[in-house]
Amino acid sequence: MLKQDIRVQGARFKLATVGVKVTPDEVEKYYKAHIADYTTPELLGLSIIWTSNVDTQAKIDADLKAGKSFADTAKLYSEDLTSRDKGGEKPPIYASDPGLPAPIRDAVKLMKPGEVSPAVKLETDRGAGKPKLVTWWRILLRSREPENVRPLADIRSGVERLATIEKAGGLQTGDKKIADLRSQSEIKISLPGYESLESKH
């Protein structure tokens, strides 16, 4: 089935792009216009402690200042049930992930791996006229993998293919050509027992 799908997609590409050529400048222009598709965003490894209790904040700061590990402090005080037992460790997250609150993203920008942020205040809307939930976060930046952009030289053939498809008007151009050919053709099946496969359109 996979081989058949590859053949079909190849045929669609050839039909859509027959007679269409792109120049090196057009390939480079397509690459720059779609650079996000070839970019792996900055990846962050974070551990967190958050609390909604004002009194707990002082205890967190005191323990961290006294040298208690971030992990032990998280297990003791964090209200984040998904990470507390893991010492506050969260799965790696892209810096551009919309699920990463802006105040945390901004705080992490100024940090180096191994550093712990001061308290970061977040206000979460709970809806239905309820007052916002106010929490204070401490973030440990465990790791930071920089953004990576794949060079055009490494992926030129793939980019050239996509630039060609775009210039041709998309794969639907090939589909239209197929539909036109079908409408202009009359297919007859004379093999006994298979007449029902004949197109009635």
Backbone as a chain_set.jsonl record, in Angstrom:
{"seq": "MLKQDIRVQGARFKLATVGVKVTPDEVEKYYKAHIADYTTPELLGLSIIWTSNVDTQAKIDADLKAGKSFADTAKLYSEDLTSRDKGGEKPPIYASDPGLPAPIRDAVKLMKPGEVSPAVKLETDRGAGKPKLVTWWRILLRSREPENVRPLADIRSGVERLATIEKAGGLQTGDKKIADLRSQSEIKISLPGYESLESKH", "coords": {"N": [[0.824, -1.208, 0.0], [1.969, 1.192, 0.762], [3.928, 1.509, -1.205], [2.262, 1.78, -3.422], [0.95, 4.156, -2.784], [3.091, 5.918, -2.872], [3.69, 5.788, -5.58], [1.348, 6.893, -6.651], [1.413, 9.509, -5.577], [3.738, 10.37, -6.767], [2.968, 10.354, -9.434], [0.977, 12.306, -9.379], [2.532, 14.53, -8.782], [4.169, 14.688, -11.071], [2.274, 15.151, -13.076], [1.195, 17.57, -12.221], [3.362, 19.281, -12.352], [4.453, 19.211, -14.857], [6.432, 20.593, -17.367], [7.057, 22.739, -15.754], [9.55, 24.67, -14.333], [11.97, 25.617, -11.87], [14.112, 28.258, -10.841], [17.421, 28.575, -9.346], [17.324, 30.896, -7.766], [14.599, 31.109, -7.25], [14.187, 28.837, -5.741], [15.699, 29.454, -3.474], [14.293, 31.694, -2.603], [11.839, 30.533, -1.928], [12.67, 28.902, 0.168], [13.515, 30.813, 2.091], [11.082, 32.08, 2.54], [9.696, 30.11, 3.818], [11.097, 29.484, 6.065], [10.584, 28.801, 8.709], [9.619, 26.234, 8.58], [11.847, 24.747, 8.377], [13.175, 24.976, 10.667], [14.213, 24.146, 13.897], [12.92, 24.951, 16.939], [14.273, 26.69, 19.849], [15.02, 24.581, 22.558], [13.957, 23.842, 25.797], [14.905, 22.675, 29.005], [13.218, 22.383, 31.876], [12.693, 22.759, 35.389], [10.243, 23.12, 37.914], [8.761, 24.999, 40.586], [5.785, 25.756, 42.025], [3.495, 27.787, 43.863], [0.459, 28.743, 45.465], [0.279, 29.886, 47.818], [1.052, 32.52, 49.842], [2.606, 32.554, 52.194], [4.121, 30.269, 51.918], [5.973, 30.933, 50.031], [8.1, 32.313, 51.244], [9.245, 30.244, 52.698], [10.13, 28.572, 50.665], [12.069, 30.193, 49.41], [13.832, 30.509, 51.555], [14.734, 27.891, 52.039], [15.998, 27.269, 49.59], [17.979, 29.236, 49.593], [19.415, 28.384, 51.765], [20.705, 26.251, 50.749], [19.395, 23.902, 50.162], [18.5, 21.378, 47.847], [17.018, 22.035, 44.624], [15.26, 20.071, 43.729], [14.548, 18.678, 46.101], [13.294, 20.722, 47.461], [11.161, 21.263, 45.78], [9.713, 18.857, 46.029], [8.837, 19.155, 48.577], [7.328, 21.533, 48.727], [6.014, 22.264, 46.279], [3.018, 22.861, 44.422], [2.43, 21.72, 42.076], [1.183, 18.968, 40.839], [1.899, 17.251, 38.815], [4.615, 17.263, 38.578], [5.833, 17.39, 41.049], [6.618, 15.06, 42.561], [8.735, 14.32, 41.049], [10.712, 15.998, 41.639], [10.155, 18.465, 40.601], [10.718, 18.377, 37.935], [10.014, 18.923, 34.541], [8.806, 17.805, 31.299], [10.893, 18.297, 28.363], [10.501, 21.399, 26.624], [9.576, 23.456, 23.864], [10.792, 26.751, 23.378], [9.122, 28.379, 21.996], [6.654, 27.332, 22.389], [3.182, 27.693, 22.704], [2.007, 26.987, 25.083], [3.722, 27.664, 27.074], [3.866, 29.978, 29.541], [4.089, 33.52, 29.014], [5.44, 35.204, 31.006], [7.152, 33.317, 32.208], [8.647, 32.45, 30.022], [9.956, 34.844, 29.405], [11.469, 35.205, 31.727], [13.198, 33.016, 31.646], [14.733, 33.589, 29.427], [16.767, 35.219, 30.353], [18.374, 33.626, 31.82], [20.954, 31.232, 32.722], [21.919, 27.8, 32.147], [21.375, 25.828, 35.029], [20.77, 27.873, 36.718], [18.424, 29.421, 38.998], [15.325, 31.016, 38.906], [14.14, 34.17, 40.284], [11.054, 34.721, 42.146], [8.327, 34.286, 39.987], [5.444, 35.813, 39.021], [2.244, 34.634, 38.222], [-0.941, 35.071, 36.764], [-3.915, 33.456, 36.482], [-6.752, 33.072, 34.537], [-9.823, 32.038, 35.73], [-12.351, 32.001, 34.805], [-15.968, 32.482, 34.423], [-16.557, 34.74, 36.003], [-15.03, 34.444, 38.271], [-12.405, 35.269, 40.623], [-9.028, 35.836, 39.538], [-6.581, 33.208, 39.589], [-3.767, 33.436, 41.487], [-0.419, 32.69, 41.297], [2.945, 31.815, 42.31], [6.034, 31.264, 40.852], [9.048, 29.367, 40.822], [11.744, 28.788, 38.764], [13.925, 26.384, 37.528], [16.449, 26.322, 35.252], [17.376, 23.69, 33.536], [18.552, 22.874, 31.142], [19.457, 24.07, 27.86], [18.853, 23.974, 24.522], [19.982, 25.364, 21.621], [18.21, 27.187, 19.017], [17.849, 25.663, 15.826], [18.593, 25.872, 12.451], [18.064, 24.275, 9.456], [20.453, 24.042, 6.916], [20.113, 25.289, 3.578], [21.6, 23.977, 1.646], [21.681, 21.366, 2.533], [19.142, 20.373, 2.161], [18.217, 20.916, -0.321], [17.067, 19.513, -2.567], [14.544, 18.662, -1.658], [13.364, 21.131, -1.037], [13.38, 22.314, -3.532], [11.563, 20.688, -4.859], [9.162, 21.303, -3.495], [9.004, 24.032, -4.051], [8.616, 23.917, -6.762], [6.139, 22.644, -6.945], [4.547, 24.612, -5.735], [4.863, 26.72, -7.564], [3.608, 25.598, -9.725], [1.024, 25.659, -8.958], [0.096, 23.956, -7.061], [-0.59, 20.53, -5.954], [-3.181, 19.987, -6.623], [-3.455, 20.868, -9.161], [-2.5, 18.802, -10.733], [-4.462, 16.938, -10.073], [-6.665, 18.102, -11.256], [-5.979, 17.899, -13.923], [-6.069, 15.139, -14.215], [-8.789, 14.73, -13.757], [-9.8, 16.104, -15.976], [-8.803, 14.542, -18.054], [-10.177, 12.164, -17.555], [-12.796, 12.992, -18.034], [-12.706, 13.362, -20.736], [-12.277, 10.909, -21.737], [-13.263, 7.6, -22.719], [-13.87, 4.741, -21.122], [-13.773, 1.327, -21.585], [-14.572, -1.865, -20.412], [-13.928, -5.066, -21.207], [-13.491, -7.523, -20.16], [-14.872, -10.453, -19.089], [-17.133, -10.509, -16.378], [-16.106, -8.32, -15.055], [-17.327, -6.063, -15.802], [-18.788, -4.337, -14.221], [-17.002, -2.596, -13.086], [-16.585, -0.585, -14.769], [-16.525, 2.869, -15.459], [-19.317, 4.912, -14.905], [-19.557, 7.515, -15.329]], "CA": [[0.0, 0.0, 0.0], [2.867, 2.344, 0.816], [4.519, 1.664, -2.539], [1.222, 2.288, -4.307], [0.728, 5.567, -2.446], [4.247, 6.668, -3.384], [3.517, 5.881, -7.043], [0.257, 7.838, -6.922], [1.884, 10.855, -5.283], [4.713, 10.709, -7.803], [2.222, 10.67, -10.653], [0.333, 13.611, -9.166], [3.586, 15.551, -8.879], [4.594, 14.826, -12.468], [1.199, 15.784, -13.825], [1.023, 18.963, -11.782], [4.543, 20.125, -12.6], [5.003, 19.026, -16.198], [6.769, 21.854, -18.029], [7.339, 23.791, -14.774], [10.924, 24.655, -13.835], [12.292, 26.703, -10.937], [15.512, 28.687, -10.865], [18.04, 28.58, -8.013], [16.835, 32.049, -6.999], [13.242, 30.799, -6.806], [14.315, 27.851, -4.662], [16.17, 30.175, -2.291], [13.2, 32.554, -2.161], [10.874, 29.656, -1.253], [13.307, 28.483, 1.429], [13.464, 31.933, 3.031], [9.674, 32.356, 2.869], [9.193, 29.005, 4.648], [12.224, 29.134, 6.928], [10.082, 28.196, 9.951], [9.428, 24.803, 8.342], [13.165, 24.098, 8.422], [13.788, 25.438, 11.903], [13.856, 23.518, 15.171], [12.994, 26.032, 17.929], [15.056, 26.498, 21.064], [14.41, 23.574, 23.425], [14.288, 24.129, 27.193], [14.668, 21.7, 30.059], [12.837, 23.181, 33.04], [12.068, 22.215, 36.603], [9.457, 24.226, 38.462], [8.057, 24.947, 41.874], [4.828, 26.856, 42.125], [2.609, 27.771, 45.012], [-0.521, 29.821, 45.527], [0.302, 30.307, 49.22], [2.056, 33.575, 50.047], [3.503, 32.177, 53.282], [5.024, 29.211, 51.446], [7.035, 31.557, 49.237], [9.258, 32.599, 52.094], [9.872, 28.973, 53.042], [10.839, 28.107, 49.469], [13.277, 31.01, 49.252], [14.746, 30.231, 52.668], [15.347, 26.574, 51.83], [16.921, 27.356, 48.459], [19.112, 30.055, 50.026], [20.194, 27.596, 52.726], [21.433, 25.215, 50.031], [18.607, 22.7, 49.882], [18.405, 21.202, 46.399], [15.751, 22.444, 44.006], [14.392, 18.894, 43.68], [13.995, 18.414, 47.436], [12.392, 21.832, 47.784], [9.948, 21.048, 44.985], [8.957, 17.75, 46.623], [8.293, 19.594, 49.854], [6.408, 22.677, 48.673], [5.338, 22.564, 45.014], [1.62, 22.468, 44.247], [2.285, 21.123, 40.759], [1.097, 17.533, 41.098], [2.475, 16.484, 37.71], [6.084, 17.259, 38.625], [6.333, 17.481, 42.417], [7.32, 13.843, 42.972], [9.939, 14.2, 40.218], [11.594, 17.11, 41.987], [9.811, 19.639, 39.798], [11.165, 18.232, 36.543], [9.002, 18.891, 33.491], [9.347, 17.349, 30.006], [11.452, 19.386, 27.54], [9.483, 22.208, 25.95], [10.126, 24.466, 22.971], [10.617, 28.111, 23.881], [8.022, 28.995, 21.246], [5.401, 26.616, 22.68], [2.172, 28.61, 23.257], [1.65, 26.567, 26.427], [4.69, 28.226, 28.027], [3.414, 31.347, 29.84], [5.032, 34.57, 28.617], [6.346, 35.632, 32.086], [8.184, 32.295, 32.407], [9.521, 32.524, 28.849], [10.789, 36.038, 29.542], [12.418, 34.99, 32.817], [14.19, 32.026, 31.222], [15.622, 34.222, 28.448], [17.875, 35.878, 31.041], [19.031, 32.656, 32.689], [21.913, 30.255, 32.216], [21.646, 26.48, 32.718], [21.769, 25.671, 36.426], [20.275, 28.997, 37.516], [17.035, 29.41, 39.468], [14.749, 32.351, 38.782], [13.375, 34.699, 41.425], [9.63, 34.413, 42.027], [7.631, 34.783, 38.804], [4.019, 35.853, 39.326], [1.313, 34.33, 37.142], [-2.363, 35.231, 37.06], [-4.652, 32.574, 35.587], [-8.195, 33.334, 34.488], [-10.61, 30.84, 36.054], [-13.631, 32.129, 34.117], [-17.268, 32.593, 35.124], [-16.553, 35.827, 36.974], [-14.219, 34.13, 39.453], [-11.14, 36.01, 40.668], [-7.908, 35.117, 38.936], [-5.721, 32.434, 40.47], [-2.422, 34.015, 41.519], [0.601, 31.734, 41.725], [4.328, 32.275, 42.21], [6.838, 30.185, 40.308], [10.508, 29.375, 40.741], [12.113, 27.954, 37.628], [15.307, 25.957, 37.356], [16.782, 26.016, 33.855], [18.286, 22.544, 33.526], [19.294, 22.813, 29.879], [18.978, 24.912, 26.768], [19.375, 23.611, 23.206], [19.678, 26.523, 20.772], [17.455, 27.04, 17.778], [18.655, 25.099, 14.746], [18.034, 26.06, 11.113], [18.711, 23.372, 8.502], [20.978, 24.789, 5.759], [19.482, 24.987, 2.295], [22.443, 23.027, 0.918], [21.395, 20.003, 3.001], [17.763, 19.961, 1.858], [17.857, 21.617, -1.556], [16.188, 18.746, -3.456], [13.194, 18.715, -1.121], [12.863, 22.498, -1.167], [13.138, 22.527, -4.962], [10.319, 19.984, -5.191], [8.041, 22.078, -2.961], [8.939, 25.294, -4.793], [8.055, 23.587, -8.073], [4.702, 22.41, -6.74], [3.907, 25.909, -5.489], [4.841, 27.482, -8.814], [2.641, 24.952, -10.62], [-0.334, 25.886, -8.462], [-0.269, 22.926, -6.1], [-0.885, 19.199, -6.486], [-4.542, 19.966, -7.162], [-3.339, 21.073, -10.606], [-2.435, 17.453, -11.291], [-5.774, 16.31, -9.903], [-7.564, 18.677, -12.263], [-5.613, 17.307, -15.213], [-6.605, 13.781, -14.202], [-10.245, 14.84, -13.927], [-10.05, 16.499, -17.365], [-8.543, 13.367, -18.891], [-11.28, 11.229, -17.348], [-14.006, 13.508, -18.677], [-12.518, 13.298, -22.183], [-11.984, 9.522, -22.111], [-14.325, 6.605, -22.588], [-13.212, 3.502, -20.716], [-14.585, 0.14, -21.783], [-14.001, -3.078, -19.831], [-14.509, -6.199, -21.927], [-13.176, -8.759, -19.463], [-16.12, -10.985, -18.503], [-17.219, -10.509, -14.916], [-15.578, -7.078, -14.491], [-17.994, -4.936, -16.449], [-19.316, -3.412, -13.21], [-15.966, -1.635, -12.697], [-16.532, 0.46, -15.763], [-17.045, 4.142, -14.971], [-20.607, 5.312, -15.451], [-19.561, 8.973, -15.397]], "C": [[0.86, 1.26, 0.0], [3.492, 2.6, -0.548], [3.51, 2.254, -3.522], [0.968, 3.763, -4.059], [1.866, 6.427, -2.981], [4.129, 6.85, -4.893], [2.451, 6.922, -7.399], [0.721, 9.274, -6.695], [2.911, 11.307, -6.318], [4.035, 11.092, -9.106], [1.54, 12.03, -10.546], [1.345, 14.737, -9.334], [3.971, 15.786, -10.329], [3.528, 15.517, -13.304], [1.068, 17.267, -13.489], [2.152, 19.852, -12.259], [5.131, 19.95, -13.991], [5.226, 20.381, -16.871], [7.114, 22.986, -17.083], [8.775, 23.633, -14.258], [11.112, 25.811, -12.862], [13.781, 26.997, -11.015], [16.098, 28.581, -9.462], [17.552, 29.741, -7.147], [15.43, 31.786, -6.463], [13.249, 29.78, -5.675], [14.731, 28.553, -3.374], [15.069, 31.077, -1.727], [12.154, 31.734, -1.417], [11.408, 29.247, 0.111], [13.2, 29.587, 2.48], [12.029, 32.235, 3.465], [9.093, 31.305, 3.811], [10.246, 28.548, 5.651], [11.769, 28.473, 8.229], [9.907, 26.689, 9.802], [10.738, 24.036, 8.466], [13.932, 24.478, 9.693], [13.288, 24.634, 13.095], [14.01, 24.579, 16.25], [13.905, 25.677, 19.109], [14.308, 25.548, 22.008], [14.912, 23.766, 24.856], [13.988, 22.931, 28.083], [14.423, 22.462, 31.349], [12.372, 22.301, 34.196], [11.375, 23.384, 37.274], [8.95, 23.915, 39.875], [7.032, 26.068, 41.823], [3.922, 26.653, 43.322], [1.642, 28.934, 44.907], [-0.581, 30.399, 46.94], [1.435, 31.309, 49.444], [3.063, 33.174, 51.115], [4.523, 31.125, 52.837], [6.181, 29.786, 50.646], [8.294, 31.778, 50.057], [9.994, 31.315, 52.47], [10.675, 28.423, 51.871], [12.151, 28.858, 49.316], [14.3, 30.705, 50.337], [15.464, 28.896, 52.462], [16.35, 26.614, 50.686], [18.165, 28.149, 48.836], [20.007, 29.284, 50.978], [20.939, 26.444, 52.058], [20.673, 23.937, 49.777], [18.429, 22.595, 48.369], [17.024, 21.624, 45.892], [14.771, 21.282, 44.028], [13.748, 18.615, 45.035], [12.999, 19.494, 47.839], [11.069, 21.683, 47.033], [9.082, 19.957, 45.604], [8.253, 18.185, 47.911], [7.17, 20.618, 49.699], [5.573, 22.821, 47.398], [3.904, 22.053, 44.996], [1.372, 21.853, 42.868], [2.338, 19.603, 40.889], [1.744, 16.695, 40.003], [3.989, 16.383, 37.797], [6.663, 17.19, 40.032], [7.152, 16.258, 42.826], [8.586, 13.594, 42.166], [10.922, 15.329, 40.517], [11.373, 18.338, 41.145], [10.151, 19.501, 38.331], [9.992, 18.097, 35.579], [9.629, 18.356, 32.204], [9.925, 18.528, 29.237], [10.345, 20.106, 26.778], [10.162, 23.228, 25.045], [9.835, 25.852, 23.534], [9.448, 28.813, 23.203], [6.671, 28.344, 21.529], [4.394, 27.584, 23.304], [1.732, 28.234, 24.664], [2.607, 27.065, 27.486], [4.297, 29.67, 28.31], [4.498, 32.382, 29.54], [5.946, 35.02, 29.759], [7.465, 34.619, 32.351], [9.168, 32.32, 31.246], [10.479, 33.708, 28.969], [11.847, 35.859, 30.626], [13.545, 34.064, 32.382], [15.181, 32.607, 30.224], [16.877, 34.779, 29.099], [18.725, 34.909, 31.855], [20.041, 31.791, 31.942], [21.568, 28.9, 32.832], [22.197, 26.342, 34.13], [21.252, 26.775, 37.323], [18.799, 28.82, 37.87], [16.514, 30.845, 39.423], [14.249, 32.854, 40.128], [11.902, 34.379, 41.195], [9.034, 35.077, 40.787], [6.131, 34.68, 39.078], [3.195, 35.555, 38.08], [-0.112, 34.525, 37.631], [-3.146, 34.441, 36.023], [-6.142, 32.84, 35.685], [-8.957, 32.032, 34.731], [-12.031, 30.907, 35.489], [-14.822, 32.308, 35.039], [-17.258, 33.639, 36.228], [-15.736, 35.562, 38.226], [-12.942, 34.962, 39.444], [-10.006, 35.166, 40.086], [-7.113, 34.355, 39.997], [-4.307, 32.99, 40.366], [-1.451, 32.97, 42.065], [1.981, 32.341, 41.54], [5.2, 31.078, 41.854], [8.333, 30.438, 40.503], [10.869, 28.386, 39.641], [13.606, 27.65, 37.648], [15.503, 25.632, 35.879], [17.821, 24.897, 33.857], [19.156, 22.534, 32.275], [18.665, 23.738, 28.857], [19.657, 24.455, 25.475], [18.989, 24.721, 22.24], [18.853, 26.176, 19.544], [18.369, 26.534, 16.672], [17.921, 25.25, 13.421], [18.796, 25.154, 10.139], [19.178, 24.169, 7.286], [20.302, 24.345, 4.465], [20.275, 23.929, 1.533], [22.122, 21.581, 1.293], [20.029, 19.481, 2.543], [17.28, 20.542, 0.529], [16.869, 20.827, -2.415], [14.744, 18.787, -2.974], [12.571, 20.09, -1.267], [12.528, 22.791, -2.628], [11.831, 21.868, -5.39], [9.105, 20.8, -4.737], [7.879, 23.411, -3.691], [8.314, 25.065, -6.173], [6.55, 23.369, -7.975], [3.968, 23.731, -6.548], [3.785, 26.708, -6.776], [3.809, 26.915, -9.782], [1.197, 25.173, -10.185], [-0.823, 24.822, -7.515], [-0.59, 21.601, -6.768], [-2.289, 19.099, -7.066], [-4.55, 20.244, -8.668], [-3.276, 19.727, -11.318], [-3.767, 16.745, -11.194], [-6.764, 16.818, -10.956], [-7.269, 18.083, -13.644], [-6.144, 15.883, -15.321], [-8.114, 13.798, -14.442], [-10.596, 15.203, -15.364], [-9.856, 15.316, -18.307], [-9.683, 12.353, -18.779], [-12.532, 11.68, -18.091], [-13.923, 13.412, -20.196], [-12.322, 11.864, -22.685], [-13.215, 8.646, -21.932], [-13.653, 5.268, -22.319], [-14.197, 2.343, -20.852], [-13.854, -1.062, -21.193], [-14.705, -4.27, -20.466], [-14.23, -7.532, -21.253], [-14.434, -9.27, -18.76], [-16.066, -10.997, -16.978], [-16.756, -9.216, -14.273], [-16.247, -5.843, -15.105], [-18.482, -3.889, -15.448], [-18.307, -2.368, -12.775], [-15.911, -0.456, -13.655], [-17.175, 1.733, -15.232], [-18.346, 4.481, -15.673], [-20.7, 6.817, -15.632], [-18.952, 9.458, -16.695]], "O": [[0.543, 2.253, -0.656], [3.58, 3.741, -1.0], [3.846, 3.108, -4.343], [0.79, 4.536, -5.0], [1.639, 7.529, -3.482], [4.425, 7.921, -5.425], [2.624, 7.721, -8.32], [0.459, 10.153, -7.516], [2.951, 12.477, -6.697], [4.457, 12.021, -9.795], [1.526, 12.806, -11.502], [1.055, 15.764, -9.948], [4.088, 16.929, -10.772], [3.838, 16.366, -14.14], [0.857, 18.103, -14.367], [1.946, 21.033, -12.539], [6.201, 20.486, -14.278], [4.318, 21.211, -16.933], [7.433, 24.087, -17.533], [9.151, 22.556, -13.796], [10.488, 26.861, -13.01], [14.599, 26.102, -11.226], [15.35, 28.505, -8.487], [17.387, 29.59, -5.936], [15.105, 32.193, -5.347], [12.425, 29.846, -4.763], [14.181, 28.28, -2.307], [14.933, 31.207, -0.51], [11.634, 32.175, -0.392], [10.67, 29.247, 1.096], [12.836, 29.323, 3.626], [11.788, 32.6, 4.615], [8.12, 31.567, 4.517], [10.287, 27.38, 6.039], [12.504, 27.662, 8.793], [10.029, 25.948, 10.777], [10.736, 22.817, 8.639], [15.15, 24.327, 9.781], [12.082, 24.464, 13.278], [15.118, 25.068, 16.468], [14.252, 24.515, 19.323], [13.106, 25.7, 22.227], [16.115, 23.842, 25.103], [12.964, 22.264, 27.936], [15.329, 23.119, 31.862], [11.75, 21.256, 34.005], [11.859, 24.515, 37.214], [8.751, 22.768, 40.274], [7.394, 27.223, 41.597], [3.626, 25.532, 43.734], [1.962, 29.977, 44.336], [-1.386, 31.286, 47.225], [2.611, 30.994, 49.262], [4.258, 33.428, 50.96], [5.652, 31.1, 53.327], [7.255, 29.188, 50.59], [9.403, 31.47, 49.621], [11.222, 31.3, 52.552], [11.762, 27.877, 52.055], [13.207, 28.257, 49.119], [15.5, 30.649, 50.066], [16.67, 28.796, 52.688], [17.439, 26.051, 50.8], [19.277, 27.787, 48.45], [21.219, 29.498, 51.004], [21.712, 25.74, 52.708], [21.229, 22.981, 49.236], [18.231, 23.603, 47.691], [16.025, 21.579, 46.61], [13.588, 21.47, 44.312], [12.549, 18.347, 45.114], [11.986, 19.211, 48.478], [9.998, 21.943, 47.581], [7.864, 20.105, 45.697], [7.209, 17.646, 48.277], [6.184, 20.587, 50.437], [4.514, 23.447, 47.438], [3.61, 20.962, 45.486], [0.239, 21.509, 42.532], [3.415, 19.024, 41.033], [2.102, 15.541, 40.242], [4.59, 15.515, 37.164], [7.861, 16.957, 40.194], [8.248, 16.395, 43.371], [9.415, 12.764, 42.54], [11.847, 15.582, 39.745], [12.273, 19.162, 40.98], [9.897, 20.42, 37.552], [9.1, 17.271, 35.773], [10.844, 18.439, 32.029], [9.487, 19.66, 29.441], [9.374, 19.488, 26.343], [11.193, 23.797, 25.403], [8.767, 26.095, 24.095], [8.854, 29.731, 23.769], [5.654, 28.758, 20.971], [4.695, 28.226, 24.31], [1.149, 29.057, 25.37], [2.341, 26.91, 28.678], [4.383, 30.512, 27.417], [5.68, 32.142, 29.786], [7.139, 35.209, 29.52], [8.588, 35.003, 32.677], [10.378, 32.223, 31.45], [11.667, 33.588, 28.67], [12.984, 36.305, 30.469], [14.709, 34.297, 32.709], [16.335, 32.18, 30.17], [17.937, 34.811, 28.474], [19.685, 35.319, 32.506], [19.991, 31.641, 30.722], [20.99, 28.846, 33.918], [23.346, 26.697, 34.396], [21.282, 26.649, 38.547], [18.037, 28.168, 37.155], [17.196, 31.774, 39.855], [13.964, 32.055, 41.02], [11.544, 33.823, 40.157], [9.212, 36.274, 40.565], [5.613, 33.594, 39.336], [3.414, 36.142, 37.02], [-0.446, 34.187, 38.767], [-3.057, 34.718, 34.827], [-6.72, 32.836, 36.772], [-8.758, 31.046, 34.021], [-12.82, 29.98, 35.673], [-14.697, 32.289, 36.264], [-17.881, 33.447, 37.272], [-15.746, 36.374, 39.151], [-12.447, 35.322, 38.376], [-10.036, 33.936, 40.142], [-6.988, 34.794, 41.141], [-3.72, 33.013, 39.284], [-1.644, 32.437, 43.158], [2.175, 33.251, 40.734], [5.112, 30.019, 42.476], [8.814, 31.563, 40.368], [10.349, 27.271, 39.605], [14.437, 28.55, 37.769], [14.813, 24.777, 35.324], [18.996, 25.127, 34.144], [20.347, 22.225, 32.338], [17.505, 24.133, 28.971], [20.878, 24.536, 25.345], [17.804, 24.997, 22.054], [18.808, 25.029, 19.099], [19.531, 26.931, 16.591], [16.777, 24.817, 13.279], [20.016, 25.253, 10.013], [18.387, 24.896, 6.685], [19.967, 23.173, 4.29], [19.693, 23.083, 0.854], [22.271, 20.676, 0.473], [19.797, 18.272, 2.542], [16.077, 20.645, 0.29], [15.922, 21.409, -2.942], [13.822, 18.929, -3.778], [11.387, 20.21, -1.584], [11.522, 23.435, -2.926], [11.081, 22.428, -6.189], [8.145, 20.971, -5.488], [6.759, 23.867, -3.923], [7.578, 25.911, -6.682], [5.785, 23.848, -8.813], [2.901, 23.949, -7.123], [2.743, 27.302, -7.053], [3.209, 27.653, -10.563], [0.262, 24.911, -10.942], [-2.009, 24.771, -7.19], [-0.83, 21.537, -7.973], [-2.562, 18.235, -7.9], [-5.506, 19.91, -9.368], [-3.903, 19.527, -12.358], [-4.167, 16.034, -12.116], [-7.586, 16.063, -11.474], [-8.178, 17.804, -14.425], [-6.61, 15.465, -16.381], [-8.647, 13.002, -15.214], [-11.565, 14.684, -15.918], [-10.637, 15.11, -19.237], [-10.102, 11.76, -19.773], [-13.238, 10.873, -18.696], [-14.951, 13.385, -20.872], [-12.216, 11.626, -23.888], [-14.083, 8.92, -21.104], [-12.955, 4.728, -23.177], [-15.301, 2.375, -20.309], [-12.664, -1.257, -21.44], [-15.908, -4.466, -20.293], [-14.688, -8.57, -21.731], [-14.995, -8.569, -17.918], [-15.086, -11.436, -16.375], [-16.976, -9.011, -13.079], [-15.773, -4.719, -14.936], [-18.581, -2.706, -15.775], [-18.677, -1.364, -12.166], [-15.261, 0.552, -13.375], [-18.246, 1.687, -14.626], [-18.459, 4.352, -16.892], [-21.738, 7.35, -16.024], [-18.871, 10.664, -16.927]]}, "num_chains": 1, "name": "protein.A"}
